[in-house]
Amino acid sequence: MAWTYLWSQPLTAGLNLLLLSLGLGAISFVLVVSEQLDAGMRRDLQGIDLLVGAKGSPMQIMLAGVFHLDVPTGNIPLETLETLRAHPLVARAVPLSLGDSVRGFRLVGTTPQYLEVGGARLAEGHLWAKPMQAVLGAEVARSTGLTLGQQFSSSHGLGEQGDAHGEQLYTVVGVLAAQGGAIDRLVLTDLASVWISHDVHQAPSAPLMSDAHAGNEDHDDHRQEKSHQAHGKLAPISQAQPPAPPREITMVLLSYRSPLAAISLPRWVNAQPGLQASAPALETARLQRMVGAGEAVLRGFGLVMLISAGLSVFVALLHAVRARQSDLAMMRMLGASPARVASLIALEALSLSGLACLLGLGLGHGLAAALGVLMAAQQSLAVSAWWFSWTELMLPALGLGLALLAAAWPAWRAYRLDVTELLQAPH
C-alpha cells in the first residue's frame, strides 16, 4: 500500500527521487574518486623523499617526475648524479631521462633501481641488459599490443605528434605486472638508449656511439684515417668526427639516509647552480589543497541537493496526509492502529529513499567509470568504478535518516487523526 501511495503521483515522486539520487550520487562520486587519487599518490610517492631537477617550479618537477603528468623543467648534467650519490645524506639516487614517447606513452631512461622505488615486478621477460632494450608497463603492453621480442620506435617529445626516431628500434624484453600506478603507463629503458636516440636525432651525420659502445672508437678512427690516406689527403679526426654532446639527464629521485636530510639536503640542492629541489610531501600537500576546493564544491552540491530533496519529500508527504484523510480514517475503522497508520507514511518515505540510495550509488560509480575512461584516454591517473569505500556505507544511513526526518511530522499528523471528526465532517 505504501508503494502504491508513493507512485499515485508519479511526477512528484519522480522529482523527489531525482533530487535524492543526484545528491547521493554526487557525494558517492567525490568519495570514490578522492580516495583513489589519494591512494594512487601515496603509491607513486613510495620510496621518493626528494626530486632534483633543473631550475623551475617544484610542483612541475614532481608532476613530471613522479606522476608523469607534466613536462620537465629541463635537463641537468650527468655529473649531478654522481655528486648526489656521493652525498653522505643520500641513501639512493635514481636518474630519469625524459623527452621521448612511444605511441603517446612516456619513454623513461633510468636504471633497474627505479623498479625498486615503487616496488614494481616483472610479469614476464627480464630487465634490459644493453641499450635499445625496453621493459613495458602493464598499461602500455595492453594498449599497444606489443609483446616480448617485438620492435618499436620512439617519437621525439612527450606526445604522439613528435618526429619519429625510425632509424633506432627498441626491442621489448620484459613486461611489468599491473600496479595501478604511474609506472603502468611507462616504457623503461637504459639511459644510454635515450642518449643514442638523441645523438642521432640531433646530428644524423655523426656516428652512433653510447657509453656502452665507446670501446669501438679507436677502430672507427683508424678506419677513417685509412680512408683519407686512400684519397691522397689526411684530415684530422677531430674535424671529420664532431665530439659527442655532453651527457645530460632530466632529474634524480632521492631517498634519504637519515631524517636530518629533510632539513638540510633541499637547501643544499637549491644552492647549487641550475638545480632545483622538489619535496613530494610539501608539493603533494599543496596539490591536495588545490584539488580539495573542487571536492568541497561537489560535496556542497550534494548536500544542497539532499536538503532540497528532504524538504520536497516533507511537503509531498504532508500534502498526501491531508489528501488521504478519508482513506486513513477508513483504515482506522477497519482496525488499523494509529501506529500502523503512521508507519504507512514513514514506509512511503523509506521506500523512496531506499530506491534513491541504489540509484545514487550507481550514478556515483558510473560517473567514476566515465572519468576513468577519460583519464585513461589522456594517459593520466587511474580511476576505477569498482573501487568501494567504507565511507560510502554512510550514504544509505544518510538517505534513510533524511527520509525519516522528512516523514516525522506527516506521520505524527496521521497518528493523531481524529476518526470521529473525520467521519462527521461534510464531504
PyMOL commands that set and color helices and strands:
alter all, ss='L'
color gray80, all
select helices_A, chain A and resi 2-6+10-44+58-67+79-85+113-118+138-144+182-185+191-202+211-230+237-240+261-270+280-323+325-333+338-377+390-415+419-424
alter helices_A, ss='H'
color red, helices_A
select strands_A, chain A and resi 50-54+76-77+90-102+105-110+122-125+133-136+151-156+164-176+186-190+248-249+251-256+275-278
alter strands_A, ss='S'
color yellow, strands_A
deselect
rebuild
show_as cartoon
